[in-house]
Amino acid sequence: MIRTEIQIRFNDMDPMRRVNNASYSAYLELARLDFCNRYLSVSTLEDIPFVLARVEMDLVSSVLPGDSIYVNTWVSQIGNSSWEFSYEIKNQKTEVLYVKAKTIQVYFDYREKKKLPIPNKFRISLEKEMV
């Protein structure tokens, strides 16, 4: 499981003084980037071997100013050409759950503009984070 610390920014807030729901997607993106930094060696954006195909999010509780949060990320399912990340956004001090989410990624060659089966080397990286 990968833990990604999140810094809440002023522009993440909405007029009701809580983190805006759109900001949670950005936090999940940071968590996916954390996965890439651990397992991929990319020199250009075209080297990132996947495209985001689906996002599913349950907002359980509001993140408020002053909350310290993190994202737990793990692989919950692996298919032939796609896999699922699961996430929890939680409070660092109280472990209160704010968000449960899932995303589906498709192994994709941006140069060829087509999906491909997940190569064995990449599958091994996914399996290391499978829960």
Backbone hydrogen bonds, N-H to C=O, Kabsch-Sander energy under -0.5 kcal/mol:
donor,donor_aa,acceptor,acceptor_aa,energy
2,I,73,T,-2.9
4,T,2,I,-0.5
4,T,71,V,-2.7
5,E,3,R,-0.5
6,I,69,I,-2.1
8,I,6,I,-0.6
12,D,9,R,-1.7
13,M,10,F,-1.6
14,D,18,R,-2.4
17,R,14,D,-2.1
19,V,63,V,-2.9
20,N,12,D,-3.2
23,S,20,N,-1.5
24,Y,20,N,-0.7
24,Y,21,N,-0.7
25,S,21,N,-0.6
25,S,22,A,-0.6
26,A,22,A,-1.0
27,Y,23,S,-1.8
28,L,24,Y,-2.0
29,E,25,S,-1.9
30,L,26,A,-2.0
31,A,27,Y,-1.7
32,R,28,L,-2.2
33,L,29,E,-2.3
34,D,30,L,-1.9
35,F,31,A,-1.8
36,C,32,R,-2.3
37,N,33,L,-2.6
38,R,34,D,-1.5
39,Y,35,F,-2.1
40,L,36,C,-2.7
42,V,40,L,-0.7
47,D,44,T,-1.7
48,I,45,L,-1.5
51,V,106,V,-2.1
53,A,104,I,-3.3
54,R,104,I,-1.3
56,E,102,K,-2.8
58,D,100,K,-3.3
59,L,57,M,-0.5
60,V,58,D,-0.8
60,V,98,Y,-3.1
61,S,98,Y,-1.6
67,D,64,L,-2.2
69,I,6,I,-0.7
69,I,67,D,-0.5
70,Y,90,K,-2.0
71,V,4,T,-2.5
72,N,88,E,-2.7
73,T,2,I,-2.4
74,W,86,S,-2.1
75,V,129,E,-2.5
76,S,74,W,-0.5
76,S,84,E,-2.6
77,Q,84,E,-1.1
79,G,82,S,-3.5
83,W,105,Q,-2.0
84,E,77,Q,-2.8
85,F,103,T,-2.3
86,S,74,W,-3.0
87,Y,101,A,-2.6
88,E,72,N,-1.7
89,I,99,V,-2.5
90,K,70,Y,-2.4
90,K,88,E,-0.6
91,N,96,V,-2.0
92,Q,68,S,-3.1
95,E,91,N,-1.5
98,Y,89,I,-3.1
98,Y,96,V,-0.5
99,V,89,I,-1.4
100,K,58,D,-2.1
101,A,87,Y,-1.9
102,K,56,E,-2.6
103,T,85,F,-2.2
104,I,54,R,-1.9
105,Q,83,W,-2.6
105,Q,103,T,-0.5
106,V,51,V,-2.5
107,Y,81,S,-3.1
108,F,49,P,-2.0
109,D,114,K,-2.7
110,Y,46,E,-0.5
110,Y,108,F,-0.7
113,K,109,D,-1.7
114,K,109,D,-1.4
116,L,107,Y,-2.0
118,I,80,N,-2.9
123,R,119,P,-2.6
124,I,120,N,-2.1
125,S,121,K,-1.2
126,L,122,F,-2.2
127,E,123,R,-2.7
128,K,124,I,-1.4
129,E,125,S,-0.7
129,E,126,L,-1.2
130,M,127,E,-1.2
131,V,75,V,-2.0
